[in-house]
C-alpha cells in the first residue's frame, strides 16, 4: 500500500501506512522533508525509505532538485553520477561533492585519487598533510611538488618540532614566514641574521619579536629601532622615557596616538626642558587650551600661529581675546577677526573689518549672525545684522547684503541691494515672497528697464506687480508705453488700442489728490483712443468700402494733434497704398511728396510697402534708387540701415 502511494503521490495515505508498519525512521524522514516546496521531492524521500531508488531518481529529476539528486547519488554510492550532476547541474555544491568523494576514496585506501579530489575541493592544504602524516617521504615529495606557501609553513613547523632547524628555516623562507624565521634565528643565536631579515622585509610581527629580544638583552637603541619598525610606538616611547632618549621621544610621540603624545608632553613639561616640544605635542594631541597657556607662559610666540588655527567658539573666551590681540599687534587682521567672532565679540570684529577694509565672506557673515537671543538682545541683533549688510553693500556683495537685511527684518533695504545686483530671477522671487506694496512697485520699475518687449513673462510680471502694489498710475504709464511700442515697432494699432483702453481704466481707478491733473490725463487718453479707433475702423472698413475708408483717413489727417496717437506716416502710407492699388499713381505720388515734406527726415519705406514703391517708380518714370534725391534717397537708405541694425 505504501509503495502504491509513491505511484499515486498520496503522502497522507503513506503516513498512515508507515504508522501501521511501525517504520519510525521512514515516518521521521517524511516529516522532516515536509519543508521542501516541491511535492515530488517529498514523494522521492518516501520512495528512498521504501527502497524504490529508481523512482526517487526520476522524481528528483522531474522537479529539477539537482541538489537533492546529488545527495541521493552520494548516499547510494553512485559517485560517478554525483560528480556529473554537480559539474553540470549543481555547481554550487561542486567543491563539497569533490571533498566528500575524496573522503570516500581515503576511507577505502585510494589515497592517490583522494589527493586529486582534495586539490579540486581546495582543501588540500589541510587534508593532504593530515592524510599523509604517517608517510613522511610521500608527504615531503608532495610538499616540494605543490610549492604552496601554506603547505611549506606546515612542513616547516613539522620539521621544527623534529628539531631539524636548518631544514625548517629553509621552508620558512620559502613560505615567506618572516616572523618564524626571526624567531628561529633568535633561538639559535643568529641575531645579526634576524636583524637583516626584519630590516629587509619590514614585517611588523618579525620586528616586534626582535625588539622584545633586544629589550630582554638590554640593547635599548636596537629595541627602540625595531619597536618603531613594528609601529609599536607606545613601547618605544616607554623605553625612551626610561632611558632619557629625549630627541627620539619627540618623533615617536608625533607618530603615535593622542594618549602617547599627552604623556610625552607631560614628560617634557615636568623636566622643564624643550618646552616648545611640549607645546607642539599638547597641540597635536588636541589639548589646545593647555598648549596656549603653556605657549604664553613660556613666550613661545612662533607656536601661537599654528595653535590659533584650531581655536573655535568652544575655546576659552579669555584665550581667544589674548590671541586676537596678539594677531592685531602683528598685523594679521583676518586671523584676529576670526578669533574675535569665535569669542562672540561681533562688534569689535566688524569694526576691524571696516577699519582694515577686510572682505566679509559669506562664511564670516554667517558666523557673525547671532541666532541665540541669550547672546544679544533682539534690537542689538538687528543692528548688528544691518551693519554687516552695510559693509557688504560697500564691498559690492549685494546678494549677501540682501540676505542680512532680510534677517534683520529690513526688507526695503534688502530689495534695494537686490536691485543693484541685477539678478532678475531673485528680484521676482523676493517680491513675491515678501508681498509688500513698495517692493512690488520697486521690482516692477526695475523690470521695465529690461527688454520686456521680447519677453512676455516679464511683461506679465510687470503688470502683475503694479496691480499687487496698487499703483494704477504707474500701471497706466506702463500700458501707454506698451501702446507706443506696438505703434512704433509693429504698426499694430489694434493692440495699441487695447493697451490705451487698459491705461484709461487704470487712471480712472487712481485716487489722485489733484483731480484736475487726473481729468487732463483722462481727456488726453480719451482723445488718443478716439483717434486710434477711427484709424482702426478705416483700415477694417477698407475691405468692404475703400472709398469711405479713404475719406475717413483723409478726415483723420485734418485732426489736430494726430501724432503720436496715429502716426502721420501710417495715415499717408494708407492713402499711397490705396492709390497704387487703384492705379491712380499721380495721386499716390502727390501723397508721397506731401509725406516727404511733412517728414523730411523719415524713411518713407517704413510706411509704404516695397511693391507700391516699385509700382510708382515704374509708372511715373522716376528713378527711386540710392542715387536719386527723391523720397527714396541715399541718406534715407542709410537711416533705414541704421534702424535695422539697431
C-alpha positions in Angstrom: 0.0 0.0 0.0 2.9 2.4 0.9 4.5 1.6 -2.5 1.3 2.4 -4.3 1.3 5.8 -2.5 4.6 6.6 -4.4 2.8 6.0 -7.7 -0.3 7.9 -6.7 1.7 10.5 -4.7 -0.7 10.2 -1.8 1.5 11.2 1.1 -1.4 11.4 3.6 -2.2 7.7 3.0 1.6 6.9 3.1 1.9 8.3 6.6 -0.9 6.0 7.8 0.8 3.0 6.1 4.2 3.8 7.7 2.5 4.1 11.1 0.8 0.7 10.7 4.1 -0.8 9.5 5.9 0.7 12.6 8.6 2.2 10.3 9.6 5.1 12.6 12.7 6.1 10.7 10.7 6.5 7.4 8.0 8.4 9.2 10.6 10.7 10.7 12.3 11.3 7.3 8.9 12.0 5.7 8.1 14.6 8.4 11.4 16.4 8.0 11.0 16.6 4.2 7.7 18.5 4.5 9.6 21.8 4.4 10.5 21.2 0.8 8.2 23.2 -1.5 8.1 20.5 -4.3 5.6 17.6 -3.7 7.8 15.4 -5.9 10.8 15.9 -3.6 8.6 14.8 -0.6 7.4 11.7 -2.6 11.1 10.9 -3.6 12.0 10.7 0.1 9.2 8.2 0.7 10.5 6.2 -2.3 14.0 6.2 -0.8 12.7 4.9 2.5 10.8 2.1 0.7 13.8 1.1 -1.4 12.4 2.4 -4.7 15.6 4.1 -5.8 14.8 4.4 -9.5 11.5 6.1 -8.7 13.2 8.5 -6.4 15.8 9.4 -9.0 13.1 10.1 -11.6 11.1 12.2 -9.1 14.2 14.4 -8.3 14.9 14.9 -12.0 11.2 15.7 -12.6 11.2 18.6 -10.0 14.7 19.7 -11.0 16.0 19.4 -7.5 19.6 18.5 -8.5 21.0 19.3 -5.1 18.8 16.6 -3.6 19.6 14.3 -6.5 23.3 14.9 -5.8 22.9 14.0 -2.2 20.9 10.9 -3.2 23.7 9.7 -5.6 26.3 10.3 -2.8 24.3 8.4 -0.2 23.7 5.5 -2.6 27.4 5.3 -3.6 26.8 6.4 -7.2 29.8 8.8 -7.2 30.2 9.0 -11.0 26.6 10.2 -11.4 27.0 12.5 -8.3 30.1 14.2 -9.9 28.4 14.5 -13.3 25.4 16.1 -11.6 27.5 18.5 -9.6 29.6 19.6 -12.6 26.6 20.2 -14.9 23.6 21.0 -12.8 24.6 21.6 -9.2 27.8 23.7 -9.4 27.1 25.4 -6.1 27.9 22.2 -4.4 30.7 21.1 -6.7 33.6 21.6 -4.2 31.5 19.9 -1.4 31.0 16.9 -3.8 34.7 16.8 -4.6 35.5 16.8 -0.8 33.0 14.1 0.0 34.3 11.9 -2.8 37.9 12.5 -1.6 36.9 11.4 2.0 35.2 8.3 0.5 38.3 7.4 -1.5 40.5 7.9 1.5 38.3 5.6 3.5 38.7 2.8 1.0 42.5 3.4 0.8 42.7 5.1 -2.6 44.9 7.9 -1.3 46.3 9.0 -4.7 42.9 9.6 -6.1 41.8 11.1 -2.8 44.7 13.6 -3.1 43.5 14.7 -6.5 39.9 15.4 -5.3 41.2 17.2 -2.2 43.0 19.5 -4.5 39.9 20.0 -6.6 37.9 20.9 -3.5 40.7 23.4 -2.4 41.1 21.7 1.0 44.5 20.0 0.2 46.5 22.4 2.3 45.0 20.9 5.5 43.6 17.5 4.4 46.6 16.1 2.4 49.2 16.7 5.2 46.8 15.1 7.7 46.3 12.1 5.3 50.0 11.6 4.7 51.3 12.4 8.1 52.3 8.8 8.7 54.1 8.6 5.3 56.7 11.4 5.7 58.6 10.5 2.5 55.4 10.8 0.4 54.5 14.0 2.3 57.9 15.6 1.6 57.5 14.8 -2.1 54.1 16.3 -2.2 55.3 19.5 -0.3 58.1 20.0 -2.8 55.8 19.3 -5.7 53.0 21.7 -4.7 55.1 24.8 -4.0 52.3 26.3 -1.8 53.2 28.7 1.0 50.7 27.3 3.5 52.0 23.8 2.9 55.6 25.0 3.2 54.7 26.6 6.5 53.0 23.4 7.8 56.1 21.3 6.8 58.5 23.8 8.3 56.6 23.7 11.6 56.7 19.9 11.5 60.5 20.0 10.9 61.0 22.5 13.7 59.1 20.1 16.0 61.5 17.4 14.9 64.5 19.8 15.8 65.6 20.0 12.2 66.2 23.7 12.4 68.2 24.2 9.2 65.5 22.5 7.1 62.8 24.3 8.9 64.5 27.7 8.2 64.7 26.8 4.5 61.0 26.0 4.3 60.0 29.1 6.4 61.9 31.2 3.9 60.0 29.5 1.0 56.8 30.2 2.9 57.9 33.9 3.5 57.0 33.5 7.1 59.4 36.1 8.4 58.2 36.0 12.0 59.1 32.3 12.2 62.4 33.0 10.5 63.3 35.7 13.0 62.0 33.6 15.9 64.1 30.6 15.0 67.3 32.7 14.3 66.9 34.3 17.7 66.5 30.9 19.3 69.7 29.7 17.5 71.5 32.9 18.5 71.8 34.3 14.9 70.8 37.8 16.0 72.6 39.5 13.1 70.7 37.4 10.5 67.4 38.0 12.3 68.1 41.8 12.2 68.8 41.7 8.5 65.5 39.8 7.8 63.5 42.3 9.9 65.1 45.3 8.2 64.9 44.0 4.7 61.3 42.7 4.8 59.8 45.4 7.1 57.5 42.7 8.6 55.9 44.2 11.7 55.4 41.0 13.6 59.1 40.0 13.0 60.3 43.5 14.0 58.2 43.3 17.2 59.6 39.9 18.2 63.2 41.1 17.6 62.6 44.3 19.6 61.4 42.2 22.5 64.5 40.1 22.2 66.8 43.2 22.2 64.9 44.7 25.2 65.4 41.5 27.1 69.1 41.7 26.4 69.1 45.5 27.3 70.1 46.7 23.9 67.8 49.8 24.2 68.9 51.5 20.9 68.1 48.5 18.8 64.9 47.8 20.7 63.6 51.3 20.1 64.5 50.9 16.4 62.6 47.7 15.9 59.6 48.8 18.0 59.4 51.8 15.7 59.6 49.4 12.7 56.8 47.4 14.2 54.8 50.6 14.8 54.6 49.7 18.4 55.2 53.3 19.4 54.0 53.1 22.9 56.7 50.6 23.7 59.4 52.7 22.0 58.2 55.8 23.9 58.3 53.9 27.2 62.0 52.9 26.6 62.9 56.5 25.6 61.4 57.9 28.8 63.1 55.3 30.9 66.5 55.8 29.3 66.4 59.6 28.7 66.3 59.5 24.9 64.6 62.9 24.6 65.4 63.5 20.9 63.9 60.3 19.7 60.9 60.7 22.0 59.5 63.7 20.1 59.5 62.0 16.7 58.0 58.8 18.2 55.2 60.7 20.0 54.2 62.6 16.9 53.9 59.2 15.1 51.8 57.7 17.9 48.2 58.3 19.2 46.9 61.3 21.3 47.4 59.5 24.6 51.1 58.8 23.9 51.5 62.5 22.8 50.0 63.7 26.0 52.3 61.5 28.1 55.4 62.7 26.2 54.2 66.4 26.6 53.8 65.9 30.3 57.3 64.3 30.4 58.9 67.4 28.7 56.9 69.8 30.9 58.0 68.1 34.1 61.6 68.1 33.1 61.2 71.9 32.2 63.3 71.3 29.1 62.3 71.6 25.4 59.1 73.5 26.3 58.5 74.1 22.6 58.2 70.4 22.1 55.7 70.2 25.0 53.6 72.9 23.4 53.6 71.2 20.0 52.7 67.8 21.5 49.8 69.3 23.5 48.5 70.9 20.4 48.9 67.8 18.3 47.1 65.7 21.0 44.1 68.1 20.9 44.7 69.9 24.1 44.6 73.3 22.5 43.9 75.3 25.7 46.7 73.7 27.5 49.1 74.3 24.6 48.1 78.0 24.5 48.5 78.5 28.2 52.0 76.9 28.1 52.9 78.9 25.0 52.0 82.2 26.6 53.7 81.2 29.9 56.9 80.3 28.1 56.8 83.0 25.4 56.5 80.5 22.6 55.0 83.0 20.1 56.1 81.1 17.0 53.8 78.2 18.1 50.8 80.5 18.7 50.2 81.0 15.0 49.9 77.2 14.5 47.7 76.7 17.6 45.3 79.5 16.8 44.2 77.8 13.7 42.4 75.2 15.8 40.6 77.7 18.0 36.8 77.9 17.8 33.8 79.2 19.6 34.1 76.4 22.3 37.5 77.7 23.3 38.1 79.8 26.4 37.0 83.4 25.5 39.9 84.9 27.5 42.4 82.9 25.5 40.6 83.9 22.2 40.9 87.5 23.2 44.6 87.2 24.1 45.3 85.5 20.7 43.3 88.1 18.8 45.3 90.9 20.5 48.5 89.1 19.5 47.4 88.9 15.9 46.3 92.5 15.7 49.7 93.5 17.1 51.4 91.6 14.3 49.0 93.0 11.6 47.4 89.6 10.9 43.9 91.1 10.9 42.0 88.3 9.2 43.0 85.8 11.8 42.2 88.3 14.5 38.7 88.8 13.1 38.1 85.0 13.2 39.1 84.8 16.8 37.0 87.8 17.8 34.0 86.2 16.1 34.8 82.9 17.9 34.9 84.9 21.2 31.5 86.4 20.3 32.9 89.9 20.1 31.0 90.7 16.9 31.1 94.5 17.0 34.8 94.5 17.5 35.3 92.1 14.7 33.0 94.2 12.4 34.8 97.4 13.3 38.2 95.7 12.5 36.8 94.6 9.1 35.7 98.3 8.4 38.9 99.9 9.5 41.2 97.5 7.8 39.0 97.1 4.6 38.7 93.3 5.1 36.3 91.4 2.8 33.3 89.9 4.6 32.9 86.4 3.2 29.6 84.6 3.4 31.1 82.2 5.9 32.3 85.0 8.1 28.9 86.8 7.9 27.1 83.6 8.9 29.4 83.2 11.9 28.6 86.8 13.0 24.9 86.1 12.6 23.6 85.6 16.2 20.7 83.1 16.4 20.6 82.7 20.2 18.8 85.6 21.9 20.8 84.9 25.1 24.0 86.5 23.5 22.3 89.7 22.3 19.0 91.4 22.6 16.7 91.4 19.6 17.3 95.1 18.9 21.1 94.7 19.1 21.0 91.6 16.9 19.1 93.5 14.2 21.5 96.4 14.4 24.5 94.1 14.1 22.9 92.4 11.0 22.3 95.8 9.4 25.9 96.8 10.0 27.1 93.6 8.4 24.8 94.3 5.4 26.0 97.9 5.1 29.6 96.6 4.9 28.6 94.0 2.2 26.9 96.8 0.2 30.1 98.9 0.3 32.0 95.8 -0.9 29.6 95.1 -3.7 28.4 91.8 -2.3 24.7 92.6 -2.9 23.4 89.1 -2.5 24.9 88.7 0.9 23.7 92.2 1.9 20.2 91.2 0.8 20.3 88.1 3.0 21.5 90.1 6.1 19.0 92.9 5.6 16.2 90.3 5.3 17.4 88.6 8.5 17.4 92.0 10.2 13.8 92.5 9.0 14.5 95.5 6.7 13.0 94.2 3.5 13.1 97.6 1.8 16.9 97.8 2.0 17.1 94.1 1.1 15.2 94.9 -2.2 17.5 97.9 -2.9 20.5 95.7 -2.5 19.0 93.0 -4.7 18.1 95.6 -7.4 21.8 96.6 -7.5 22.8 93.0 -8.1 20.6 92.9 -11.2 19.5 89.3 -10.5 16.1 89.4 -12.2 15.0 85.9 -11.0 15.8 86.6 -7.4 14.2 90.0 -7.5 10.9 88.5 -8.8 11.1 85.7 -6.2 11.9 88.1 -3.3 9.0 90.4 -4.3 6.5 87.5 -4.4 7.7 86.2 -1.0 7.6 89.5 0.8 4.3 90.6 -0.7 4.7 94.3 0.2 3.3 97.1 -1.9 6.6 99.1 -2.1 8.6 96.1 -3.0 6.2 95.1 -5.8 6.5 98.7 -7.3 10.3 98.7 -7.0 10.5 95.3 -8.7 8.2 96.4 -11.5 10.2 99.6 -12.0 13.3 97.6 -12.3 11.7 95.1 -14.8 10.7 98.0 -17.0 14.4 98.6 -17.6 14.8 95.2 -19.2 13.8 94.1 -22.7 10.2 93.3 -21.7 9.1 93.7 -25.4 10.7 90.4 -26.3 9.8 88.5 -23.1 6.1 88.0 -22.5 6.7 86.6 -19.0 8.4 89.8 -17.8 5.6 91.8 -19.4 3.0 89.8 -17.4 5.1 90.1 -14.2 5.3 93.9 -14.5 1.5 94.2 -14.9 1.0 91.8 -12.0 3.4 93.6 -9.7 1.9 97.1 -10.4 -1.5 95.5 -9.7 -0.4 93.9 -6.5 1.4 97.1 -5.5 -1.9 99.0 -6.1 -0.2 101.6 -8.3 -2.7 102.3 -11.1 -0.9 105.5 -12.2 2.3 103.6 -12.8 0.4 100.7 -14.4 -1.3 103.2 -16.7 2.0 104.7 -17.7 3.3 101.2 -18.5 0.2 100.5 -20.7 0.9 103.7 -22.5 4.5 102.7 -23.1 3.2 99.3 -24.4 0.8 101.1 -26.8 3.6 103.3 -28.2 5.8 100.3 -28.7 3.0 98.5 -30.7 2.6 101.6 -32.9 6.3 102.4 -33.4 7.7 98.9 -33.8 4.9 96.8 -35.1 2.2 99.3 -36.5 -0.3 97.2 -34.6 -2.9 99.8 -33.7 -5.4 97.1 -32.5 -3.1 96.1 -29.7 -2.2 99.7 -29.0 -5.9 100.5 -28.7 -6.3 97.7 -26.1 -3.3 98.9 -24.1 -4.6 102.5 -24.1 -8.0 101.3 -23.0 -6.4 99.5 -20.1 -4.4 102.6 -19.3 -7.7 104.7 -19.3 -9.3 102.2 -16.8 -6.2 102.4 -14.5 -6.2 106.2 -14.5 -10.0 106.1 -13.8 -9.4 103.9 -10.7 -6.5 106.0 -9.4 -7.1 108.2 -6.3 -5.3 111.3 -7.4 -5.3 114.1 -4.9 -5.0 116.7 -7.7 -8.2 115.9 -9.5 -7.5 118.5 -12.2 -4.4 116.7 -13.4 -6.3 113.4 -13.5 -9.0 114.9 -15.6 -6.5 116.3 -18.1 -4.8 112.9 -18.4 -8.1 111.1 -18.9 -9.1 113.6 -21.6 -5.7 113.1 -23.3 -6.1 109.3 -23.2 -9.7 109.5 -24.5 -8.6 111.7 -27.4 -5.8 109.3 -28.4 -8.2 106.3 -28.1 -10.8 108.1 -30.3 -8.1 108.8 -33.0 -6.8 105.3 -33.0 -10.4 103.9 -33.1 -11.0 106.0 -36.2 -7.8 104.8 -37.9 -8.5 101.1 -37.0 -12.1 101.5 -38.2 -10.8 102.9 -41.5 -8.4 100.0 -42.1 -11.1 97.5 -41.2 -13.7 99.3 -43.5 -11.3 99.3 -46.4 -12.1 95.7 -47.3 -15.8 96.5 -47.8 -15.8 100.2 -48.8 -12.4 101.5 -49.9 -13.8 105.0 -50.8 -15.4 105.5 -47.4 -12.2 104.3 -45.7 -10.1 106.7 -47.7 -12.4 109.6 -46.8 -12.1 108.7 -43.1 -8.4 108.6 -43.3 -8.2 112.0 -45.1 -10.5 113.4 -42.5 -8.3 112.0 -39.8 -5.3 113.8 -41.3 -7.2 117.1 -40.7 -7.5 116.3 -36.9 -5.3 118.4 -34.6 -2.6 116.6 -32.6 -3.0 113.4 -34.6 0.6 112.3 -33.9 1.6 110.4 -31.8 -1.8 108.7 -31.4 -1.8 107.9 -35.1 1.5 108.5 -36.9 1.1 110.8 -39.9 3.3 108.4 -41.9 0.9 105.5 -41.3 -2.1 107.6 -42.5 -0.3 108.8 -45.6 1.0 105.3 -46.2 -2.5 104.0 -46.1 -3.5 106.6 -48.8 -0.5 105.8 -51.0 -1.1 102.1 -50.9 -4.8 102.7 -51.8 -4.0 104.9 -54.8 -1.3 102.4 -56.1 -3.8 99.5 -55.9 -6.4 101.6 -57.7 -3.8 102.6 -60.4 -4.0 106.3 -59.5 -0.3 106.7 -59.4 -0.4 110.5 -59.9 -2.4 110.9 -56.7 -0.2 108.3 -55.0 2.9 110.3 -56.0 1.4 113.6 -54.7 0.6 111.9 -51.4 4.2 110.6 -51.2 5.6 114.1 -51.8 3.3 115.5 -49.1 4.6 112.9 -46.7 8.2 113.7 -47.6 7.5 117.4 -47.0 5.9 116.8 -43.6 8.5 114.2 -42.5 11.7 115.2 -44.4 14.0 113.2 -42.0 12.0 110.0 -42.1 12.4 107.0 -44.4 9.2 106.6 -46.3 9.9 102.9 -46.9 9.0 102.4 -43.3 5.4 103.4 -44.1 5.0 102.2 -47.7 5.5 98.7 -49.0 8.3 98.0 -51.4 5.8 96.7 -54.0 4.0 100.1 -54.1 7.2 102.0 -54.3 8.3 99.8 -57.3 5.0 100.4 -59.0 5.4 104.2 -58.6 8.9 104.1 -60.0 7.8 102.1 -63.0 4.6 104.0 -63.7 5.8 107.5 -63.0 9.2 107.1 -64.6 11.1 108.4 -61.7 14.3 106.9 -60.6 14.0 105.8 -56.9 17.3 104.3 -56.2 20.2 105.2 -53.9 21.5 107.9 -56.2 18.1 109.7 -56.6 17.4 112.7 -54.4 13.7 111.9 -54.4 11.8 110.4 -51.5 13.9 107.3 -51.6 17.3 108.8 -51.3 20.7 107.5 -50.3 20.5 109.3 -46.9 17.2 107.7 -46.2 18.5 104.2 -47.0 21.4 104.8 -44.7 18.9 105.8 -42.0 16.9 102.6 -42.7 20.1 100.5 -42.4 20.9 102.2 -39.1 17.4 101.5 -37.9 17.6 97.9 -38.9 21.0 97.4 -37.3 19.8 99.0 -34.1 
